Amino acid sequence: MKVPKSAILTLTLLAISVLGGCEQRPRPVSTPDAPKPVGPYSQAQIAGHFVFGAELGIDPKQGKIVATTADGQMSQAMENVFAVLKAAGSDPSQLVKVTVYFKNLDDYDKANAVYARMLGNNRPARAAVQVDRIPLDALIEIDFIAQR
């Protein structure tokens, strides 16, 4: 049976597009523009065409949480997310899903105003939940997934 050249070309291009976007193993993202992890994990992981990560409102220069308000910590955490995305070859417009963990949901409106201002017209899917405790007694933690 003879296979037409166009079929071989189509299958070859399909294989290249599928395999070309696949990385065999996830790889960590690391940048000095975001804080070092506070535990045995990385700032983010690149897996295929996606970046997965989480950030606290730690000032990367001081290595600690400086802001004492939820909106201040939201601002710093978002800056940290942006720095990690840049290091991963992505940017805030590529955010797909965000989860914001609050120590107290009474801080939702103030933190939400910061979130909206920093993301502009980009509106990734998002969840916001109150949790009992966040590492370093933070008021906010952001978990994110972005394309790259």
N, C-alpha and C positions, 0 to 999 in steps of 0.2 A: 504494500500500500504506500502510495506516495503522498506525503503531507505537503500542502501548498506552502510556499515561502511566507506568504502573508500570515498564516496560522503560526508558523514558527516564530516570526518576528513579534506577533502579538503576545504569544506565551513568554517569550524572552523579556519583553518590556514589562509585562505583568510581574514576572519573577523579580526583576530588578527593582521595580517600585515597591513591592512587598518586602523583599529582603533588605533593600537599601535603607529602609526606615527602621529596621530592627537592630537593636543592640543586644548582644548576647547576655550581658549582665547589667543590672542597674549600676550606675556610678554616682559617687557622692559629689555634691557641689560644695565648694569651700571658697569663701571670700573674706578678706579682712574688713570689708565694708559692712558686715553684719556681725553680731556677737558670736563668739565661740559657743558651741553647745554646752549646756550645763550638765550633761550626762553622756552616756556611751551611745551617741547617735550623731548623725551629720546634720548640717544646716538644711540640706534637702537631698533628694535623690532624683536623678534623671533615669527614666525607664521608657525606652522607645521615644515617642514624641511628647512625653509628659514630664512635668516637674512636680514632685510631691514634697511638701515641707510644712514646717510649723515654726512660728516665731513668737517670742515674748517681747515686751517693750524694754529690752535691755539696751542701754547706750553702748555701742560697740567700742568706743574709745575708753570709757570708764569701766566696762565689764560688769556693770550692775544696773539695776533699775533706778533711774533718777527721778522720773516723773511720779508724783504721788496721787494723781487723779487718773480716772479711767480714760478720759479723753486724751490726756498727755501720754499715757501708755499705749493707747490705740495709735496715736500719731507715730510714736517710735517703732511700734511693732510693724506698722505698714511700711515705714521707711526700710526696716530690716527685710521685709518680704520683697520690696522693690529691688534692694541690693542683691538678694539671693537670685531673684529672677534674672537680673542683668548678668550675673555670673554664670547662669545656666543657659544663656543665649535666648532668653525670653524677655518679656516686659509685662507691665500690669494689664495691658489690653488683652493679653492672652490668658488671664485668669478665667477658669471654668467654674470652680467651686470653692467656696470659702466657708469655713465654720469659725465663728467667733465664740470663744468660751468666756463667760463673765463670772466673776466672783459674786457680783450682785447685779441682777437685771435692772435695778433702779438706775444704773449707769447707762442703760441702752440708748436713750435719746442723745446724750452728749457724745458718746462714742460713735453712734451712728452718723451724727453730723460730720465728724472727722472723716469717717469711712467714705461717706458720699462725696465730700469735698476732694479727697485724695484720689478717688477713682473717676471722678468726672462722669462722663456719659457711659462708661463701662459698667455693666451690671451683671456680674457673674451670679450664678445661683448661690444662695447663702442660707446658712442656718445660724441661729444664735441661741445659746443655751446657758443656763446658770449651773455652775458646778460648785461643789463644796470647797475645793482648794485647788490652786494652780501652783506649779513649782515657783519657788522663790517668793511665795505669797503675793504673786502678781495679781493684778485686777483684771487683766485681759490676756488671752492667748489666741493666736490666729493660726488655723490649720488651712492649708491651701493646696489646690491642684491647678496647674496651668499647662497650656500647650507650649511647645517650643518649636 
